[in-house]
Amino acid sequence: MNSNPQDGTSVKKYGLALHTASRELGLAISNFAGDSRCQTWNLDRDLATHLHQYLVEFIQPQTWADLAFIAVAKGPGGFTGTRMGMVTARTLAQQLDIPVFAVSTLAAVAWAAPPQPPLAKGGLLNTEPSLAKGGLLNTEPPQPPLAKGGLLSAEPPLAKGGFLSIALQMPAQRGQLFGAVYSVNKDSGLTELFPDTVMTAESWQEKLESWESSYQLIEVGSELGWSVSSVLELAYLEWQMGSRPDWSDALPFYGQHPVKGH
């Protein structure tokens, strides 16, 4: 189901992205024509108290009427924070009658990954602190290598052959972890090679050992607000391809029930 159908694929207004799936709140906004900004706050358990206030202040001088679409990190991540961001994005999109793009938190990290030689059967890149507090819309160093506009004027980090396979692992509850593998392609953005999945560490290791091609392995940290710029970029790629998802299609990915035994 689609909402807000439009002719063409250019964004005449702004895209807004929210990332609440970790201890950090990340907000990004852009008109994809030179006016972009991104900001993060380490709110942890105070997210529910401050989200609305920070969102209202951050969007200024733009107004809600200036938004063409909303993007939101759908998880995996913290249960309460992910749910809060998703509800906020869905509510805004419904009230404004605009599309909302739900983007994997692991996909966002993959998109922002710094260029590294692909690793055959091993090696680890930790997103903290090397990728902390960066992203396309935040010019404060250090930042992921999407400099000078990210997808708008530069290419994603690529391995020889035009693509880079990135495996990501992220701690989950009860000793498990989330794993996923994405391919970064300069023409089409991200391709999901292995979907976001919760599993034991042993099962994930078996998956990696049986992976037939080289890959870059990233350990995803607990502060991910900086990757909100990647959430916005990936949503914009879909927008450019003509996608207009309805707010009701945006669903969180928890992977696990927050209570053991469910």
ChimeraX commands (.cxc) that place a marker at each C-alpha (Angstrom):
marker #1 position 0.00,0.00,0.00 radius 0.5
marker #1 position 1.42,3.38,-0.98 radius 0.5
marker #1 position 0.61,6.90,0.07 radius 0.5
marker #1 position 1.36,10.33,-1.33 radius 0.5
marker #1 position 1.92,9.25,-4.94 radius 0.5
marker #1 position 3.97,11.70,-6.94 radius 0.5
marker #1 position 5.20,12.05,-10.48 radius 0.5
marker #1 position 8.96,11.66,-10.79 radius 0.5
marker #1 position 11.40,10.82,-8.07 radius 0.5
marker #1 position 13.00,14.13,-7.06 radius 0.5
marker #1 position 12.60,15.35,-3.51 radius 0.5
marker #1 position 11.21,18.87,-3.55 radius 0.5
marker #1 position 10.95,19.02,0.22 radius 0.5
marker #1 position 12.86,17.41,3.09 radius 0.5
marker #1 position 13.46,13.92,4.38 radius 0.5
marker #1 position 13.60,13.38,8.14 radius 0.5
marker #1 position 15.21,10.37,9.84 radius 0.5
marker #1 position 14.94,9.11,13.43 radius 0.5
marker #1 position 17.18,6.60,15.15 radius 0.5
marker #1 position 16.08,5.50,18.62 radius 0.5
marker #1 position 17.17,1.86,18.56 radius 0.5
marker #1 position 20.20,2.37,20.82 radius 0.5
marker #1 position 21.13,4.50,23.83 radius 0.5
marker #1 position 21.56,7.45,21.49 radius 0.5
marker #1 position 18.88,9.51,19.82 radius 0.5
marker #1 position 19.88,10.38,16.28 radius 0.5
marker #1 position 18.03,12.87,14.06 radius 0.5
marker #1 position 18.86,13.87,10.48 radius 0.5
marker #1 position 17.16,16.09,7.94 radius 0.5
marker #1 position 18.02,16.99,4.36 radius 0.5
marker #1 position 16.51,18.44,1.21 radius 0.5
marker #1 position 19.22,16.57,-0.76 radius 0.5
marker #1 position 20.19,19.80,-2.44 radius 0.5
marker #1 position 22.75,21.22,-0.01 radius 0.5
marker #1 position 20.73,21.79,3.16 radius 0.5
marker #1 position 21.46,18.93,5.57 radius 0.5
marker #1 position 22.09,18.50,9.27 radius 0.5
marker #1 position 22.44,15.67,11.76 radius 0.5
marker #1 position 22.62,15.56,15.56 radius 0.5
marker #1 position 22.87,12.91,18.28 radius 0.5
marker #1 position 22.12,12.85,22.00 radius 0.5
marker #1 position 23.05,10.15,24.49 radius 0.5
marker #1 position 19.72,9.91,26.30 radius 0.5
marker #1 position 19.69,6.25,27.36 radius 0.5
marker #1 position 16.63,5.84,29.60 radius 0.5
marker #1 position 15.59,9.49,29.20 radius 0.5
marker #1 position 14.56,8.99,25.57 radius 0.5
marker #1 position 10.84,8.93,26.35 radius 0.5
marker #1 position 11.15,12.19,28.30 radius 0.5
marker #1 position 13.08,14.18,25.71 radius 0.5
marker #1 position 12.29,12.71,22.27 radius 0.5
marker #1 position 9.40,15.03,21.44 radius 0.5
marker #1 position 11.20,18.14,22.68 radius 0.5
marker #1 position 14.38,17.43,20.76 radius 0.5
marker #1 position 12.46,16.54,17.62 radius 0.5
marker #1 position 10.47,19.78,17.66 radius 0.5
marker #1 position 13.60,21.85,18.25 radius 0.5
marker #1 position 15.71,19.96,15.72 radius 0.5
marker #1 position 13.34,20.35,12.78 radius 0.5
marker #1 position 13.40,24.15,12.99 radius 0.5
marker #1 position 13.54,26.30,10.90 radius 0.5
marker #1 position 11.72,23.73,8.76 radius 0.5
marker #1 position 8.14,22.81,9.61 radius 0.5
marker #1 position 6.24,19.52,9.44 radius 0.5
marker #1 position 4.73,20.70,6.15 radius 0.5
marker #1 position 8.22,20.74,4.63 radius 0.5
marker #1 position 8.62,16.97,4.96 radius 0.5
marker #1 position 8.29,14.73,1.91 radius 0.5
marker #1 position 9.06,11.49,3.76 radius 0.5
marker #1 position 10.23,10.07,7.09 radius 0.5
marker #1 position 12.81,7.33,7.70 radius 0.5
marker #1 position 13.23,5.38,10.92 radius 0.5
marker #1 position 15.62,2.75,12.25 radius 0.5
marker #1 position 13.45,-0.34,12.71 radius 0.5
marker #1 position 15.88,-2.48,14.71 radius 0.5
marker #1 position 17.43,-4.67,15.81 radius 0.5
marker #1 position 18.14,-2.72,18.96 radius 0.5
marker #1 position 16.65,-1.86,22.31 radius 0.5
marker #1 position 13.02,-2.93,22.53 radius 0.5
marker #1 position 11.57,0.21,24.14 radius 0.5
marker #1 position 13.61,2.69,22.12 radius 0.5
marker #1 position 12.94,0.95,18.81 radius 0.5
marker #1 position 9.21,0.85,19.52 radius 0.5
marker #1 position 9.17,4.52,20.51 radius 0.5
marker #1 position 10.90,5.64,17.31 radius 0.5
marker #1 position 8.65,3.49,15.16 radius 0.5
marker #1 position 5.46,4.79,16.80 radius 0.5
marker #1 position 6.66,8.38,16.41 radius 0.5
marker #1 position 7.54,7.92,12.73 radius 0.5
marker #1 position 4.28,6.12,11.94 radius 0.5
marker #1 position 2.19,8.75,13.73 radius 0.5
marker #1 position 3.89,11.65,11.97 radius 0.5
marker #1 position 3.64,9.97,8.56 radius 0.5
marker #1 position -0.04,9.19,9.08 radius 0.5
marker #1 position -0.88,12.73,10.17 radius 0.5
marker #1 position 1.16,14.33,7.38 radius 0.5
marker #1 position 0.08,11.78,4.76 radius 0.5
marker #1 position 3.66,11.06,3.67 radius 0.5
marker #1 position 5.64,7.82,3.22 radius 0.5
marker #1 position 7.72,6.29,5.99 radius 0.5
marker #1 position 10.75,4.09,5.29 radius 0.5
marker #1 position 11.73,1.53,7.95 radius 0.5
marker #1 position 15.47,0.81,7.67 radius 0.5
marker #1 position 17.47,-1.92,9.40 radius 0.5
marker #1 position 19.93,-0.64,11.98 radius 0.5
marker #1 position 22.46,-3.18,10.71 radius 0.5
marker #1 position 21.95,-2.04,7.12 radius 0.5
marker #1 position 22.60,1.55,8.19 radius 0.5
marker #1 position 25.92,0.57,9.79 radius 0.5
marker #1 position 26.87,-1.41,6.68 radius 0.5
marker #1 position 26.17,1.60,4.48 radius 0.5
marker #1 position 28.39,3.82,6.62 radius 0.5
marker #1 position 31.21,1.29,6.99 radius 0.5
marker #1 position 34.71,2.67,6.36 radius 0.5
marker #1 position 36.62,1.04,3.52 radius 0.5
marker #1 position 38.67,-1.93,4.67 radius 0.5
marker #1 position 40.24,-4.83,2.79 radius 0.5
marker #1 position 37.69,-7.66,2.65 radius 0.5
marker #1 position 38.38,-10.31,5.27 radius 0.5
marker #1 position 38.37,-13.97,4.33 radius 0.5
marker #1 position 37.03,-16.01,7.23 radius 0.5
marker #1 position 37.82,-13.61,9.99 radius 0.5
marker #1 position 38.90,-10.21,11.19 radius 0.5
marker #1 position 36.80,-7.72,13.05 radius 0.5
marker #1 position 35.98,-4.06,12.79 radius 0.5
marker #1 position 34.33,-2.48,15.80 radius 0.5
marker #1 position 32.06,0.50,15.20 radius 0.5
marker #1 position 33.18,2.04,18.48 radius 0.5
marker #1 position 34.96,4.35,18.52 radius 0.5
marker #1 position 36.15,4.42,14.89 radius 0.5
marker #1 position 32.68,5.14,13.51 radius 0.5
marker #1 position 31.37,7.14,16.42 radius 0.5
marker #1 position 29.58,10.43,15.98 radius 0.5
marker #1 position 29.85,10.62,12.22 radius 0.5
marker #1 position 27.83,10.15,9.12 radius 0.5
marker #1 position 27.00,12.05,5.99 radius 0.5
marker #1 position 25.06,14.87,7.61 radius 0.5
marker #1 position 27.41,15.44,10.54 radius 0.5
marker #1 position 30.67,17.08,9.53 radius 0.5
marker #1 position 32.37,16.72,12.91 radius 0.5
marker #1 position 35.32,14.30,12.80 radius 0.5
marker #1 position 35.65,11.39,12.96 radius 0.5
marker #1 position 33.13,10.38,10.33 radius 0.5
marker #1 position 32.48,7.40,8.07 radius 0.5
marker #1 position 33.90,7.80,4.56 radius 0.5
marker #1 position 30.78,9.25,2.99 radius 0.5
marker #1 position 32.42,12.64,2.80 radius 0.5
marker #1 position 31.15,15.54,0.73 radius 0.5
marker #1 position 27.56,14.47,0.49 radius 0.5
marker #1 position 27.63,10.71,0.82 radius 0.5
marker #1 position 25.39,9.08,-1.76 radius 0.5
marker #1 position 24.64,12.46,-3.31 radius 0.5
marker #1 position 28.15,13.16,-4.52 radius 0.5
marker #1 position 30.40,10.24,-3.59 radius 0.5
marker #1 position 30.34,6.50,-3.85 radius 0.5
marker #1 position 29.92,4.04,-0.98 radius 0.5
marker #1 position 33.13,2.23,0.00 radius 0.5
marker #1 position 33.73,-0.46,-2.58 radius 0.5
marker #1 position 35.97,-3.47,-2.87 radius 0.5
marker #1 position 37.56,-4.47,-6.14 radius 0.5
marker #1 position 34.83,-5.59,-8.51 radius 0.5
marker #1 position 32.36,-2.86,-7.56 radius 0.5
marker #1 position 30.90,-4.32,-4.36 radius 0.5
marker #1 position 31.76,-5.07,-0.76 radius 0.5
marker #1 position 30.17,-7.81,1.32 radius 0.5
marker #1 position 29.79,-6.72,4.93 radius 0.5
marker #1 position 28.93,-9.09,7.76 radius 0.5
marker #1 position 27.58,-7.48,10.92 radius 0.5
marker #1 position 27.17,-8.90,14.40 radius 0.5
marker #1 position 25.40,-7.22,17.28 radius 0.5
marker #1 position 24.82,-8.43,20.86 radius 0.5
marker #1 position 21.28,-9.61,21.61 radius 0.5
marker #1 position 19.58,-10.72,24.81 radius 0.5
marker #1 position 20.27,-13.98,26.65 radius 0.5
marker #1 position 23.71,-14.60,25.17 radius 0.5
marker #1 position 22.58,-14.54,21.56 radius 0.5
marker #1 position 23.47,-12.11,18.80 radius 0.5
marker #1 position 22.06,-10.57,15.66 radius 0.5
marker #1 position 23.85,-11.32,12.41 radius 0.5
marker #1 position 23.40,-10.12,8.85 radius 0.5
marker #1 position 25.35,-9.83,5.61 radius 0.5
marker #1 position 24.88,-7.04,3.08 radius 0.5
marker #1 position 26.51,-6.20,-0.22 radius 0.5
marker #1 position 27.32,-2.55,-0.90 radius 0.5
marker #1 position 26.98,-1.69,-4.58 radius 0.5
marker #1 position 27.73,1.67,-6.14 radius 0.5
marker #1 position 24.75,1.44,-8.47 radius 0.5
marker #1 position 21.98,-0.08,-6.38 radius 0.5
marker #1 position 22.92,0.64,-2.78 radius 0.5
marker #1 position 22.57,-2.31,-0.40 radius 0.5
marker #1 position 21.64,-5.88,-1.26 radius 0.5
marker #1 position 20.59,-8.21,1.55 radius 0.5
marker #1 position 22.66,-11.40,1.30 radius 0.5
marker #1 position 21.69,-12.81,4.70 radius 0.5
marker #1 position 18.76,-11.16,6.52 radius 0.5
marker #1 position 18.91,-9.76,10.03 radius 0.5
marker #1 position 18.65,-12.88,12.21 radius 0.5
marker #1 position 18.98,-13.65,15.91 radius 0.5
marker #1 position 21.03,-16.76,16.68 radius 0.5
marker #1 position 23.63,-18.25,18.96 radius 0.5
marker #1 position 27.25,-17.22,18.61 radius 0.5
marker #1 position 28.05,-20.75,17.49 radius 0.5
marker #1 position 25.47,-20.66,14.70 radius 0.5
marker #1 position 26.74,-17.29,13.51 radius 0.5
marker #1 position 30.31,-18.53,13.47 radius 0.5
marker #1 position 29.25,-21.53,11.41 radius 0.5
marker #1 position 27.50,-19.19,8.98 radius 0.5
marker #1 position 30.63,-17.10,8.55 radius 0.5
marker #1 position 32.88,-20.12,8.17 radius 0.5
marker #1 position 30.67,-21.46,5.41 radius 0.5
marker #1 position 30.44,-18.09,3.62 radius 0.5
marker #1 position 31.83,-18.61,0.15 radius 0.5
marker #1 position 33.10,-15.11,-0.59 radius 0.5
marker #1 position 35.31,-12.63,1.25 radius 0.5
marker #1 position 33.68,-10.18,3.62 radius 0.5
marker #1 position 34.32,-7.35,6.03 radius 0.5
marker #1 position 33.17,-8.18,9.57 radius 0.5
marker #1 position 31.82,-5.40,11.79 radius 0.5
marker #1 position 30.92,-5.66,15.45 radius 0.5
marker #1 position 28.06,-3.24,15.98 radius 0.5
marker #1 position 28.31,-1.23,19.19 radius 0.5
marker #1 position 25.68,0.08,21.57 radius 0.5
marker #1 position 25.68,3.74,20.49 radius 0.5
marker #1 position 24.23,4.00,17.00 radius 0.5
marker #1 position 22.61,7.42,16.78 radius 0.5
marker #1 position 25.41,8.57,14.47 radius 0.5
marker #1 position 24.16,6.17,11.76 radius 0.5
marker #1 position 20.88,8.07,11.41 radius 0.5
marker #1 position 22.40,9.79,8.38 radius 0.5
marker #1 position 22.72,6.39,6.71 radius 0.5
marker #1 position 19.09,5.63,7.57 radius 0.5
marker #1 position 18.14,8.80,5.71 radius 0.5
marker #1 position 20.39,8.04,2.75 radius 0.5
marker #1 position 19.05,4.52,2.30 radius 0.5
marker #1 position 15.49,5.82,2.46 radius 0.5
marker #1 position 16.35,8.43,-0.15 radius 0.5
marker #1 position 17.69,5.72,-2.45 radius 0.5
marker #1 position 14.35,3.96,-2.24 radius 0.5
marker #1 position 12.55,7.25,-2.78 radius 0.5
marker #1 position 14.57,7.85,-5.93 radius 0.5
marker #1 position 13.50,4.43,-7.21 radius 0.5
marker #1 position 9.87,5.44,-6.80 radius 0.5
marker #1 position 9.01,3.67,-3.54 radius 0.5
marker #1 position 6.31,5.34,-1.45 radius 0.5
marker #1 position 5.58,2.98,1.49 radius 0.5
marker #1 position 2.51,3.66,3.59 radius 0.5
marker #1 position 2.95,4.34,7.30 radius 0.5
marker #1 position 1.09,1.11,8.12 radius 0.5
marker #1 position 3.79,-0.93,6.35 radius 0.5
marker #1 position 6.53,0.31,8.70 radius 0.5
marker #1 position 7.09,-2.40,11.30 radius 0.5
marker #1 position 9.81,-2.84,13.93 radius 0.5
marker #1 position 12.24,-5.74,13.93 radius 0.5
marker #1 position 12.85,-6.96,17.47 radius 0.5
marker #1 position 14.11,-10.45,16.72 radius 0.5
marker #1 position 13.52,-11.48,20.33 radius 0.5
marker #1 position 10.78,-11.05,22.89 radius 0.5
marker #1 position 12.02,-8.82,25.74 radius 0.5
marker #1 position 10.83,-11.38,28.31 radius 0.5
marker #1 position 12.62,-14.72,28.52 radius 0.5
marker #1 position 10.49,-17.68,27.53 radius 0.5
marker #1 position 8.35,-15.83,24.96 radius 0.5
marker link #1:1,2 radius 0.2
marker link #1:2,3 radius 0.2
marker link #1:3,4 radius 0.2
marker link #1:4,5 radius 0.2
marker link #1:5,6 radius 0.2
marker link #1:6,7 radius 0.2
marker link #1:7,8 radius 0.2
marker link #1:8,9 radius 0.2
marker link #1:9,10 radius 0.2
marker link #1:10,11 radius 0.2
marker link #1:11,12 radius 0.2
marker link #1:12,13 radius 0.2
marker link #1:13,14 radius 0.2
marker link #1:14,15 radius 0.2
marker link #1:15,16 radius 0.2
marker link #1:16,17 radius 0.2
marker link #1:17,18 radius 0.2
marker link #1:18,19 radius 0.2
marker link #1:19,20 radius 0.2
marker link #1:20,21 radius 0.2
marker link #1:21,22 radius 0.2
marker link #1:22,23 radius 0.2
marker link #1:23,24 radius 0.2
marker link #1:24,25 radius 0.2
marker link #1:25,26 radius 0.2
marker link #1:26,27 radius 0.2
marker link #1:27,28 radius 0.2
marker link #1:28,29 radius 0.2
marker link #1:29,30 radius 0.2
marker link #1:30,31 radius 0.2
marker link #1:31,32 radius 0.2
marker link #1:32,33 radius 0.2
marker link #1:33,34 radius 0.2
marker link #1:34,35 radius 0.2
marker link #1:35,36 radius 0.2
marker link #1:36,37 radius 0.2
marker link #1:37,38 radius 0.2
marker link #1:38,39 radius 0.2
marker link #1:39,40 radius 0.2
marker link #1:40,41 radius 0.2
marker link #1:41,42 radius 0.2
marker link #1:42,43 radius 0.2
marker link #1:43,44 radius 0.2
marker link #1:44,45 radius 0.2
marker link #1:45,46 radius 0.2
marker link #1:46,47 radius 0.2
marker link #1:47,48 radius 0.2
marker link #1:48,49 radius 0.2
marker link #1:49,50 radius 0.2
marker link #1:50,51 radius 0.2
marker link #1:51,52 radius 0.2
marker link #1:52,53 radius 0.2
marker link #1:53,54 radius 0.2
marker link #1:54,55 radius 0.2
marker link #1:55,56 radius 0.2
marker link #1:56,57 radius 0.2
marker link #1:57,58 radius 0.2
marker link #1:58,59 radius 0.2
marker link #1:59,60 radius 0.2
marker link #1:60,61 radius 0.2
marker link #1:61,62 radius 0.2
marker link #1:62,63 radius 0.2
marker link #1:63,64 radius 0.2
marker link #1:64,65 radius 0.2
marker link #1:65,66 radius 0.2
marker link #1:66,67 radius 0.2
marker link #1:67,68 radius 0.2
marker link #1:68,69 radius 0.2
marker link #1:69,70 radius 0.2
marker link #1:70,71 radius 0.2
marker link #1:71,72 radius 0.2
marker link #1:72,73 radius 0.2
marker link #1:73,74 radius 0.2
marker link #1:74,75 radius 0.2
marker link #1:75,76 radius 0.2
marker link #1:76,77 radius 0.2
marker link #1:77,78 radius 0.2
marker link #1:78,79 radius 0.2
marker link #1:79,80 radius 0.2
marker link #1:80,81 radius 0.2
marker link #1:81,82 radius 0.2
marker link #1:82,83 radius 0.2
marker link #1:83,84 radius 0.2
marker link #1:84,85 radius 0.2
marker link #1:85,86 radius 0.2
marker link #1:86,87 radius 0.2
marker link #1:87,88 radius 0.2
marker link #1:88,89 radius 0.2
marker link #1:89,90 radius 0.2
marker link #1:90,91 radius 0.2
marker link #1:91,92 radius 0.2
marker link #1:92,93 radius 0.2
marker link #1:93,94 radius 0.2
marker link #1:94,95 radius 0.2
marker link #1:95,96 radius 0.2
marker link #1:96,97 radius 0.2
marker link #1:97,98 radius 0.2
marker link #1:98,99 radius 0.2
marker link #1:99,100 radius 0.2
marker link #1:100,101 radius 0.2
marker link #1:101,102 radius 0.2
marker link #1:102,103 radius 0.2
marker link #1:103,104 radius 0.2
marker link #1:104,105 radius 0.2
marker link #1:105,106 radius 0.2
marker link #1:106,107 radius 0.2
marker link #1:107,108 radius 0.2
marker link #1:108,109 radius 0.2
marker link #1:109,110 radius 0.2
marker link #1:110,111 radius 0.2
marker link #1:111,112 radius 0.2
marker link #1:112,113 radius 0.2
marker link #1:113,114 radius 0.2
marker link #1:114,115 radius 0.2
marker link #1:115,116 radius 0.2
marker link #1:116,117 radius 0.2
marker link #1:117,118 radius 0.2
marker link #1:118,119 radius 0.2
marker link #1:119,120 radius 0.2
marker link #1:120,121 radius 0.2
marker link #1:121,122 radius 0.2
marker link #1:122,123 radius 0.2
marker link #1:123,124 radius 0.2
marker link #1:124,125 radius 0.2
marker link #1:125,126 radius 0.2
marker link #1:126,127 radius 0.2
marker link #1:127,128 radius 0.2
marker link #1:128,129 radius 0.2
marker link #1:129,130 radius 0.2
marker link #1:130,131 radius 0.2
marker link #1:131,132 radius 0.2
marker link #1:132,133 radius 0.2
marker link #1:133,134 radius 0.2
marker link #1:134,135 radius 0.2
marker link #1:135,136 radius 0.2
marker link #1:136,137 radius 0.2
marker link #1:137,138 radius 0.2
marker link #1:138,139 radius 0.2
marker link #1:139,140 radius 0.2
marker link #1:140,141 radius 0.2
marker link #1:141,142 radius 0.2
marker link #1:142,143 radius 0.2
marker link #1:143,144 radius 0.2
marker link #1:144,145 radius 0.2
marker link #1:145,146 radius 0.2
marker link #1:146,147 radius 0.2
marker link #1:147,148 radius 0.2
marker link #1:148,149 radius 0.2
marker link #1:149,150 radius 0.2
marker link #1:150,151 radius 0.2
marker link #1:151,152 radius 0.2
marker link #1:152,153 radius 0.2
marker link #1:153,154 radius 0.2
marker link #1:154,155 radius 0.2
marker link #1:155,156 radius 0.2
marker link #1:156,157 radius 0.2
marker link #1:157,158 radius 0.2
marker link #1:158,159 radius 0.2
marker link #1:159,160 radius 0.2
marker link #1:160,161 radius 0.2
marker link #1:161,162 radius 0.2
marker link #1:162,163 radius 0.2
marker link #1:163,164 radius 0.2
marker link #1:164,165 radius 0.2
marker link #1:165,166 radius 0.2
marker link #1:166,167 radius 0.2
marker link #1:167,168 radius 0.2
marker link #1:168,169 radius 0.2
marker link #1:169,170 radius 0.2
marker link #1:170,171 radius 0.2
marker link #1:171,172 radius 0.2
marker link #1:172,173 radius 0.2
marker link #1:173,174 radius 0.2
marker link #1:174,175 radius 0.2
marker link #1:175,176 radius 0.2
marker link #1:176,177 radius 0.2
marker link #1:177,178 radius 0.2
marker link #1:178,179 radius 0.2
marker link #1:179,180 radius 0.2
marker link #1:180,181 radius 0.2
marker link #1:181,182 radius 0.2
marker link #1:182,183 radius 0.2
marker link #1:183,184 radius 0.2
marker link #1:184,185 radius 0.2
marker link #1:185,186 radius 0.2
marker link #1:186,187 radius 0.2
marker link #1:187,188 radius 0.2
marker link #1:188,189 radius 0.2
marker link #1:189,190 radius 0.2
marker link #1:190,191 radius 0.2
marker link #1:191,192 radius 0.2
marker link #1:192,193 radius 0.2
marker link #1:193,194 radius 0.2
marker link #1:194,195 radius 0.2
marker link #1:195,196 radius 0.2
marker link #1:196,197 radius 0.2
marker link #1:197,198 radius 0.2
marker link #1:198,199 radius 0.2
marker link #1:199,200 radius 0.2
marker link #1:200,201 radius 0.2
marker link #1:201,202 radius 0.2
marker link #1:202,203 radius 0.2
marker link #1:203,204 radius 0.2
marker link #1:204,205 radius 0.2
marker link #1:205,206 radius 0.2
marker link #1:206,207 radius 0.2
marker link #1:207,208 radius 0.2
marker link #1:208,209 radius 0.2
marker link #1:209,210 radius 0.2
marker link #1:210,211 radius 0.2
marker link #1:211,212 radius 0.2
marker link #1:212,213 radius 0.2
marker link #1:213,214 radius 0.2
marker link #1:214,215 radius 0.2
marker link #1:215,216 radius 0.2
marker link #1:216,217 radius 0.2
marker link #1:217,218 radius 0.2
marker link #1:218,219 radius 0.2
marker link #1:219,220 radius 0.2
marker link #1:220,221 radius 0.2
marker link #1:221,222 radius 0.2
marker link #1:222,223 radius 0.2
marker link #1:223,224 radius 0.2
marker link #1:224,225 radius 0.2
marker link #1:225,226 radius 0.2
marker link #1:226,227 radius 0.2
marker link #1:227,228 radius 0.2
marker link #1:228,229 radius 0.2
marker link #1:229,230 radius 0.2
marker link #1:230,231 radius 0.2
marker link #1:231,232 radius 0.2
marker link #1:232,233 radius 0.2
marker link #1:233,234 radius 0.2
marker link #1:234,235 radius 0.2
marker link #1:235,236 radius 0.2
marker link #1:236,237 radius 0.2
marker link #1:237,238 radius 0.2
marker link #1:238,239 radius 0.2
marker link #1:239,240 radius 0.2
marker link #1:240,241 radius 0.2
marker link #1:241,242 radius 0.2
marker link #1:242,243 radius 0.2
marker link #1:243,244 radius 0.2
marker link #1:244,245 radius 0.2
marker link #1:245,246 radius 0.2
marker link #1:246,247 radius 0.2
marker link #1:247,248 radius 0.2
marker link #1:248,249 radius 0.2
marker link #1:249,250 radius 0.2
marker link #1:250,251 radius 0.2
marker link #1:251,252 radius 0.2
marker link #1:252,253 radius 0.2
marker link #1:253,254 radius 0.2
marker link #1:254,255 radius 0.2
marker link #1:255,256 radius 0.2
marker link #1:256,257 radius 0.2
marker link #1:257,258 radius 0.2
marker link #1:258,259 radius 0.2
marker link #1:259,260 radius 0.2
marker link #1:260,261 radius 0.2
marker link #1:261,262 radius 0.2
view
